Amino acid sequence: MTQSLGPVMLDLEGTALTAEERRLLKRPEVGGVILFARNTESAEQVRALAGEIRRLRPELLLAIDQEGGRVQRLREGVTRLPPMGRLGAGFADRPEVVQRLCQDAGWLLGMEMAACGLDLSFAPVLDVDDGTSSVIGDRSFSADPEAVATLAGAFVNGLHEAGMVAVGKHFPGHGGVAADSHHELPVDPRPLEALRERDLLPFTRLAARLDGVMPAHVVYADFDPRPAGFSPAWLGMLRQSLGFKGVIFSDDLSMAGAASAGTPAERALAALNAGCDMLLVCNDRAAALEVLDACRDRPGASRLAKLRYGRARPELGCLAALSRWRRVHAHLESLG
């Protein structure tokens, strides 16, 4: 009998499962695995690792951060993607050409990650780059929120063409703060109306087409003193005002920006109670064990299963036979 998906997504130590990880992944609280650069030597090795995990529990969601530019965990055997800011650079002069390129990039990413045995990449970034946040920067499509909405929407179309889901981040927008939430808790003092006009705009436009959303470990002090990922007000707005019906992923609960919510167990319960469906706990095995124990009586949301890749997976060696892949691969590699 197939197990349901639990609400916790874990990371791994290396390029193959350890005996401890095999035991951990069998726990019913686990619903997914996220891969980092340390887990990826090549596309073929990632596909083998995915197969190893699926033989253990075929229903688990397998994820990766594969945006392009600085954030590309897997580099060997797949296309070296440019940062999204480079894709969006010519939008004002050639809107149709750039929009098509972003759609092609989403399609290629989706096809390559599916061929590697994965279910999703945490992409696209919907943050608006206003030059303040170094952690976002060229990960954003543009400094213009309308351009971000349009180009990210094209990228989403491409992912969906490939049969891959789209996960937008970092709701309601990380681009307006200088602090890096990996290391401290950023506070954005701008009024809600300013956020609506700028940072929230891409999320508002795309909420109905996104399959997942990841909120930011950022406090938007004018609206709620809690970081967005622990805020029933922010996640309630996402569900009710924006009409989002997909999966809400917490950002990594081991990040410094999450520490204000308490111990790892307290962070996990606060995120779930605020409206998150799946909790990421990375790079801290002790914290992950604490979160798993805290989630023993918390079943995963039924909507999680909708994120599994539902098509016959393309073969890695066959992608080069597709004329579209060859064309897009050459273009993106030249930009990267």
C-alpha positions as CSV (number, residue, x, y, z in Angstrom):
1,M,0.0,0.0,0.0
2,T,1.4,3.4,-1.0
3,Q,2.1,5.7,1.9
4,S,0.7,9.2,2.0
5,L,3.1,12.1,1.9
6,G,4.2,13.6,5.2
7,P,4.8,17.4,5.7
8,V,8.6,17.3,5.9
9,M,11.2,17.6,3.2
10,L,14.7,16.6,4.1
11,D,18.2,16.9,2.6
12,L,20.9,14.2,2.1
13,E,24.6,14.0,3.0
14,G,26.1,12.9,-0.3
15,T,25.5,11.3,-3.7
16,A,24.0,8.0,-2.4
17,L,21.8,7.2,0.5
18,T,23.3,6.3,3.8
19,A,21.9,3.6,6.0
20,E,20.6,6.3,8.4
21,E,18.9,8.1,5.5
22,R,17.2,4.9,4.4
23,R,15.7,4.7,7.8
24,L,14.7,8.3,7.9
25,L,13.0,8.3,4.5
26,K,10.7,5.5,5.6
27,R,9.3,7.7,8.4
28,P,5.7,8.7,7.5
29,E,6.4,12.3,8.4
30,V,8.7,12.6,5.4
31,G,7.1,13.7,2.2
32,G,10.1,14.8,0.1
33,V,13.8,15.2,-0.5
34,I,15.7,18.2,-1.7
35,L,19.1,17.9,-3.4
36,F,22.0,20.3,-3.0
37,A,25.2,20.6,-5.0
38,R,26.9,18.1,-2.7
39,N,24.3,15.5,-3.9
40,T,24.9,16.1,-7.6
41,E,28.0,14.9,-9.5
42,S,26.2,14.5,-12.9
43,A,22.8,14.1,-14.5
44,E,23.2,10.4,-14.7
45,Q,24.2,10.1,-11.0
46,V,21.2,12.2,-10.0
47,R,18.9,10.0,-12.0
48,A,20.5,7.0,-10.2
49,L,20.0,8.6,-6.8
50,A,16.4,9.4,-7.6
51,G,15.9,5.8,-8.6
52,E,17.4,4.6,-5.3
53,I,15.0,6.9,-3.4
54,R,12.0,5.8,-5.4
55,R,12.7,2.1,-4.9
56,L,12.6,2.9,-1.1
57,R,9.5,5.1,-1.3
58,P,8.2,5.8,-4.8
59,E,5.7,8.5,-3.7
60,L,8.2,10.9,-2.3
61,L,8.6,14.3,-4.0
62,L,12.2,14.9,-5.3
63,A,13.2,18.6,-5.5
64,I,16.1,20.8,-6.3
65,D,17.0,24.5,-6.6
66,Q,17.9,24.8,-10.3
67,E,17.2,28.4,-11.2
68,G,20.2,29.2,-13.3
69,G,23.2,31.5,-12.6
70,R,24.4,31.4,-9.0
71,V,21.7,29.0,-8.0
72,Q,22.2,25.9,-10.1
73,R,22.9,22.8,-8.0
74,L,23.3,20.4,-10.9
75,R,25.8,21.5,-13.5
76,E,27.3,18.4,-15.2
77,G,25.3,16.8,-18.0
78,V,22.6,19.5,-18.1
79,T,22.5,23.0,-19.6
80,R,24.4,25.7,-17.8
81,L,21.5,28.2,-17.4
82,P,22.2,32.0,-17.2
83,P,20.7,34.0,-14.4
84,M,17.1,35.1,-15.1
85,G,18.2,38.7,-15.0
86,R,20.3,38.1,-18.1
87,L,17.3,36.5,-19.9
88,G,15.1,39.5,-19.1
89,A,17.7,42.1,-19.9
90,G,16.4,42.9,-23.5
91,F,12.7,42.8,-22.6
92,A,12.0,46.5,-23.2
93,D,13.5,46.4,-26.7
94,R,12.4,42.9,-27.8
95,P,9.5,41.9,-25.6
96,E,8.2,39.0,-27.8
97,V,11.7,37.5,-28.4
98,V,12.6,37.7,-24.7
99,Q,9.2,36.3,-23.6
100,R,9.7,33.3,-26.0
101,L,13.2,32.7,-24.7
102,C,11.9,32.6,-21.1
103,Q,9.3,30.1,-22.1
104,D,11.9,28.0,-23.9
105,A,14.1,28.2,-20.8
106,G,11.3,26.9,-18.6
107,W,10.6,24.1,-21.0
108,L,14.3,23.1,-21.2
109,L,14.7,23.2,-17.4
110,G,11.5,21.1,-16.9
111,M,12.6,18.5,-19.5
112,E,16.1,18.2,-18.0
113,M,14.9,17.9,-14.4
114,A,12.3,15.3,-15.4
115,A,15.0,13.3,-17.2
116,C,17.1,13.4,-14.0
117,G,14.2,11.8,-12.1
118,L,13.1,14.9,-10.2
119,D,9.6,16.2,-9.7
120,L,10.2,19.9,-9.2
121,S,12.7,22.8,-9.1
122,F,12.0,25.7,-6.8
123,A,11.6,28.1,-9.6
124,P,10.8,30.7,-10.9
125,V,12.0,33.6,-8.6
126,L,9.2,36.2,-8.6
127,D,11.1,38.8,-6.5
128,V,11.5,42.2,-8.0
129,D,15.1,43.4,-8.1
130,D,15.4,47.0,-7.0
131,G,19.2,46.9,-6.4
132,T,18.8,46.5,-2.6
133,S,19.1,42.7,-2.1
134,S,22.4,41.1,-3.0
135,V,20.9,37.6,-2.3
136,I,18.3,38.2,-5.0
137,G,20.0,40.5,-7.6
138,D,20.2,38.8,-11.0
139,R,18.1,35.9,-9.8
140,S,15.2,38.2,-10.5
141,F,14.0,38.7,-14.1
142,S,13.8,42.4,-13.8
143,A,13.6,45.6,-11.7
144,D,10.2,46.2,-13.3
145,P,7.3,44.2,-11.6
146,E,5.3,44.1,-14.8
147,A,8.3,42.6,-16.6
148,V,8.8,40.1,-13.8
149,A,5.1,39.0,-14.0
150,T,5.3,38.6,-17.8
151,L,8.6,36.8,-18.0
152,A,8.0,34.6,-15.0
153,G,4.6,33.8,-16.5
154,A,6.3,32.7,-19.7
155,F,8.8,30.6,-17.7
156,V,5.8,28.9,-16.0
157,N,4.3,28.2,-19.3
158,G,7.5,26.5,-20.4
159,L,7.7,24.4,-17.2
160,H,4.1,23.3,-17.7
161,E,4.8,22.4,-21.4
162,A,7.4,20.0,-20.1
163,G,5.0,18.5,-17.6
164,M,6.9,20.1,-14.6
165,V,5.2,22.1,-11.9
166,A,6.1,25.8,-11.1
167,V,7.0,27.0,-7.6
168,G,7.2,30.8,-7.2
169,K,9.3,32.4,-4.5
170,H,9.8,34.3,-2.2
171,F,6.3,35.5,-1.3
172,P,5.4,38.4,-0.9
173,G,8.8,39.6,-2.2
174,H,12.4,39.5,-1.0
175,G,13.9,42.1,-3.3
176,G,13.4,45.1,-1.1
177,V,15.6,44.2,1.8
178,A,19.4,44.2,2.0
179,A,19.8,41.5,4.7
180,D,20.2,37.9,3.7
181,S,17.6,35.7,5.5
182,H,20.1,32.8,5.5
183,H,22.1,34.8,8.1
184,E,19.7,37.2,9.8
185,L,16.0,38.2,9.9
186,P,15.4,41.0,7.4
187,V,12.7,43.6,8.1
188,D,11.0,45.4,5.3
189,P,9.3,48.6,6.7
190,R,7.4,49.6,3.6
191,P,3.6,50.0,3.8
192,L,1.4,47.3,2.5
193,E,0.2,49.5,-0.4
194,A,3.8,50.0,-1.6
195,L,4.2,46.2,-1.5
196,R,1.0,45.7,-3.5
197,E,2.1,48.1,-6.2
198,R,5.5,46.5,-6.6
199,D,6.7,43.3,-4.9
200,L,3.3,41.6,-4.7
201,L,2.3,42.3,-8.3
202,P,4.0,39.2,-9.9
203,F,2.4,36.9,-7.2
204,T,-1.0,38.5,-7.7
205,R,-0.8,38.0,-11.5
206,L,0.5,34.4,-11.4
207,A,-1.1,32.9,-8.3
208,A,-3.8,31.0,-10.2
209,R,-1.1,29.4,-12.5
210,L,1.5,28.5,-9.8
211,D,1.6,25.0,-8.4
212,G,3.6,26.0,-5.4
213,V,4.7,29.1,-3.5
214,M,7.5,29.6,-1.0
215,P,7.2,32.5,1.4
216,A,10.1,34.6,2.6
217,H,11.8,34.6,6.0
218,V,11.2,38.3,6.0
219,V,9.2,40.5,8.4
220,Y,7.0,43.1,6.7
221,A,6.5,45.2,9.8
222,D,3.6,47.3,8.5
223,F,1.4,44.2,8.1
224,D,2.5,41.6,10.6
225,P,5.4,41.3,13.1
226,R,6.0,37.7,12.1
227,P,8.0,36.5,9.1
228,A,5.8,35.8,6.1
229,G,6.2,32.0,6.3
230,F,4.9,32.0,9.9
231,S,2.1,34.5,9.3
232,P,-1.5,33.3,9.0
233,A,-2.2,36.9,7.7
234,W,0.2,36.7,4.8
235,L,-0.6,33.1,3.9
236,G,-4.3,33.8,4.3
237,M,-3.9,36.6,1.9
238,L,-2.2,34.3,-0.6
239,R,-5.0,31.7,-0.3
240,Q,-8.0,34.1,-0.1
241,S,-7.3,37.4,-1.8
242,L,-4.9,36.0,-4.4
243,G,-6.8,32.7,-4.9
244,F,-3.8,30.5,-4.7
245,K,-4.8,26.8,-4.5
246,G,-1.4,25.0,-4.7
247,V,1.2,23.9,-2.2
248,I,2.9,26.3,0.2
249,F,6.5,25.3,1.1
250,S,8.3,26.8,4.0
251,D,11.7,28.2,3.2
252,D,14.4,26.2,5.1
253,L,13.5,26.3,8.8
254,S,17.3,26.0,9.7
255,M,17.9,29.5,8.2
256,A,18.7,32.3,10.7
257,G,15.6,34.2,9.4
258,A,13.4,31.4,10.9
259,A,15.0,31.5,14.3
260,S,12.6,34.1,15.7
261,A,9.9,31.4,15.7
262,G,11.7,29.4,18.4
263,T,13.1,25.9,18.5
264,P,13.0,23.7,15.3
265,A,9.9,22.0,16.6
266,E,8.3,25.3,17.4
267,R,9.2,26.7,14.0
268,A,7.7,23.6,12.3
269,L,4.4,23.9,14.1
270,A,4.2,27.7,13.7
271,A,4.7,27.3,9.9
272,L,2.1,24.5,9.7
273,N,-0.4,26.4,11.8
274,A,0.2,29.5,9.6
275,G,-0.8,27.6,6.5
276,C,2.4,25.9,5.1
277,D,1.9,22.4,3.6
278,M,5.5,21.2,3.5
279,L,8.4,22.1,5.7
280,L,12.0,22.2,4.5
281,V,14.7,21.4,7.1
282,C,18.2,21.4,5.6
283,N,21.8,21.2,6.7
284,D,20.9,20.4,10.3
285,R,20.1,16.8,11.0
286,A,19.4,17.3,14.7
287,A,16.9,20.0,13.8
288,A,15.3,17.7,11.2
289,L,14.9,14.9,13.7
290,E,13.2,17.3,16.1
291,V,10.9,18.5,13.4
292,L,10.0,14.9,12.4
293,D,9.1,14.1,16.0
294,A,7.0,17.3,16.2
295,C,5.1,16.3,13.1
296,R,4.1,12.8,14.1
297,D,0.4,13.7,14.3
298,R,0.4,16.1,11.4
299,P,-0.5,14.3,8.1
300,G,0.6,15.9,4.9
301,A,-1.9,17.8,2.7
302,S,-3.6,15.8,-0.1
303,R,-2.6,18.5,-2.6
304,L,1.1,17.5,-2.2
305,A,0.6,14.4,-4.5
306,K,-0.4,16.7,-7.4
307,L,3.2,17.9,-7.6
308,R,4.6,14.5,-8.7
309,Y,5.8,14.4,-12.3
310,G,3.0,12.7,-14.0
311,R,4.3,11.9,-17.5
312,A,6.6,9.3,-19.0
313,R,10.1,10.7,-18.2
314,P,12.3,11.7,-21.1
315,E,15.6,9.9,-21.3
316,L,18.7,12.0,-20.7
317,G,20.4,10.7,-23.8
318,C,17.4,11.4,-26.0
319,L,17.0,15.1,-25.3
320,A,19.7,16.0,-27.9
321,A,17.5,14.4,-30.5
322,L,14.9,17.2,-30.0
323,S,15.5,20.1,-32.3
324,R,14.0,22.5,-29.8
325,W,16.3,21.3,-27.0
326,R,19.4,21.7,-29.3
327,R,18.3,25.3,-30.2
328,V,17.5,26.4,-26.7
329,H,20.5,24.7,-25.1
330,A,22.9,26.4,-27.5
331,H,21.3,29.8,-26.9
332,L,21.2,29.5,-23.1
333,E,24.8,28.2,-22.9
334,S,26.0,31.2,-25.0
335,L,24.3,33.6,-22.6
336,G,25.6,31.7,-19.5
